[in-house]
């Protein structure tokens, strides 16, 4: 099973992965992120690509006097992110027969996604799934839809979070 890598490990890509198109999926444990993972996995399988799963640990708010608590919370968040990525990697392997690349970053989600895309030129497509809740489609989908100056420098595929397995297979 692949080990999660830090942002500092990205530049050490193997020669074999440099020619393969990467499908980036931001994972957060939501049902719609699983739909995005399924779509990206099927597309990668059909195009001999790679799925890259990114978990971003958002910074917590804590004052200096609570620094020890903040450090413990960050360690717990990292452990949870690693567990989630390993579980999803096993799922992708079972689902599509491929082993994804796993990355954990710390910081603001949109900033970390943009930074990773800038650093890893093999990332060709960002795959997002729109949320189904009353809160809207999600912050990254909203940012992409706004076509602001913060738009992503690569193509973005947004799949409805409600797609059935049959619909996913026919689209991918």
C-alpha positions in Angstrom: 0.0 0.0 0.0 1.3 3.5 -0.8 2.4 5.7 2.0 1.1 9.2 2.3 3.7 11.7 1.0 4.4 15.2 2.1 4.5 18.1 -0.2 8.3 17.8 -0.1 8.2 14.3 -1.6 6.3 15.3 -4.8 9.4 16.3 -6.7 10.7 12.7 -6.3 8.4 11.3 -9.0 9.3 8.1 -10.7 10.1 8.2 -14.4 7.1 5.9 -15.1 4.6 8.3 -13.6 5.9 11.4 -15.4 4.2 10.5 -18.7 0.8 9.5 -17.1 -2.0 12.0 -16.8 -3.0 12.5 -13.1 -6.6 12.9 -12.0 -6.6 14.9 -8.7 -9.4 14.3 -6.2 -9.7 16.2 -3.0 -11.0 13.8 -0.3 -12.9 14.7 2.8 -15.0 11.7 3.6 -18.2 13.1 2.1 -20.5 11.0 -0.1 -19.8 13.3 -3.0 -16.1 13.0 -2.7 -16.6 9.2 -3.1 -18.5 9.9 -6.4 -15.5 12.0 -7.6 -13.1 9.2 -6.6 -15.2 6.7 -8.6 -15.3 8.9 -11.7 -11.6 9.7 -11.5 -10.7 6.0 -11.0 -12.7 4.9 -14.0 -11.3 7.7 -16.2 -7.7 6.8 -15.0 -8.3 3.1 -15.7 -9.7 3.8 -19.2 -6.8 6.2 -20.1 -3.9 4.5 -18.3 -3.8 7.5 -15.9 -3.1 7.9 -12.2 -5.5 8.9 -9.5 -4.1 11.3 -6.9 -6.0 11.6 -3.7 -5.4 14.8 -1.7 -6.4 15.2 1.9 -6.0 18.8 3.3 -5.7 19.4 7.0 -7.2 22.8 7.6 -5.4 24.9 10.3 -7.1 25.2 13.6 -7.5 28.3 15.6 -5.6 28.3 18.9 -3.8 30.9 21.0 -0.2 30.5 22.1 -1.2 29.2 25.5 -3.0 26.3 23.9 -0.2 25.4 21.6 0.2 21.9 23.1 -3.5 21.2 22.6 -3.2 22.5 19.0 -0.2 20.2 18.3 -2.2 17.2 19.6 -5.2 18.1 17.5 -3.0 18.4 14.4 -1.4 15.0 15.1 -4.9 13.5 15.5 -6.1 15.2 12.2 -3.0 13.8 10.4 -3.7 10.3 11.7 -7.3 10.6 10.6 -6.3 11.8 7.2 -3.8 9.0 6.8 -6.4 6.4 7.8 -8.9 7.9 5.4 -6.4 7.9 2.5 -5.4 4.3 3.1 -9.0 3.2 3.3 -9.8 5.1 0.1 -6.7 3.7 -1.6 -7.8 0.2 -0.8 -11.2 1.0 -2.2 -9.8 2.5 -5.4 -7.6 -0.6 -5.9 -10.6 -2.9 -5.4 -12.9 -0.7 -7.5 -10.7 0.0 -10.5 -7.6 -2.2 -10.0 -5.2 0.8 -9.7 -3.3 2.1 -6.7 -3.6 5.8 -6.2 -1.0 8.3 -5.2 -1.7 9.7 -1.7 -0.9 13.2 -0.5 -1.5 15.0 2.7 -1.2 18.8 2.9 -1.7 21.3 5.8 -3.2 24.7 5.1 -6.2 26.2 3.5 -7.8 23.8 1.0 -8.0 26.0 -2.1 -4.5 27.3 -1.6 -3.0 23.8 -1.1 -4.8 22.5 -4.2 -3.5 25.4 -6.3 0.0 24.9 -4.9 0.0 21.2 -5.6 -1.2 21.8 -9.2 1.6 24.3 -9.7 4.2 21.9 -8.3 3.1 18.7 -10.1 2.9 19.3 -13.8 1.5 15.7 -14.3 -1.8 16.7 -12.7 -3.9 17.3 -15.7 -7.5 17.3 -14.4 -9.1 18.2 -11.1 -12.2 16.1 -10.5 -14.8 17.5 -8.1 -18.3 16.3 -7.2 -21.0 18.8 -6.4 -22.5 18.5 -2.9 -26.1 17.7 -2.5 -26.9 19.7 0.6 -28.7 23.0 1.2 -25.3 24.6 1.7 -24.6 24.6 -2.0 -22.2 22.6 -4.2 -19.2 23.1 -2.0 -16.5 25.8 -1.8 -14.2 24.4 -4.5 -17.0 23.9 -7.0 -18.3 27.4 -6.1 -14.8 28.9 -6.8 -14.6 27.1 -10.1 -18.1 28.2 -11.1 -17.4 31.8 -10.3 -14.6 31.9 -12.9 -12.7 34.3 -10.7 -9.0 35.2 -10.9 -8.6 32.2 -8.5 -9.7 29.8 -11.2 -7.7 26.6 -11.6 -5.0 26.5 -14.3 -6.1 23.0 -15.4 -9.4 21.5 -16.7 -11.9 20.8 -13.9 -14.5 18.1 -14.2 -17.5 18.6 -11.9 -19.7 15.5 -11.5 -23.1 15.6 -9.8 -22.8 14.1 -6.3 -26.0 12.1 -7.0 -24.7 10.1 -10.0 -25.5 6.4 -9.9 -22.9 3.8 -10.5 -24.4 3.0 -13.9 -24.3 6.7 -14.9 -20.7 7.0 -13.7 -19.6 4.0 -15.7 -21.3 5.3 -18.9 -19.7 8.7 -18.5 -16.2 7.6 -17.6 
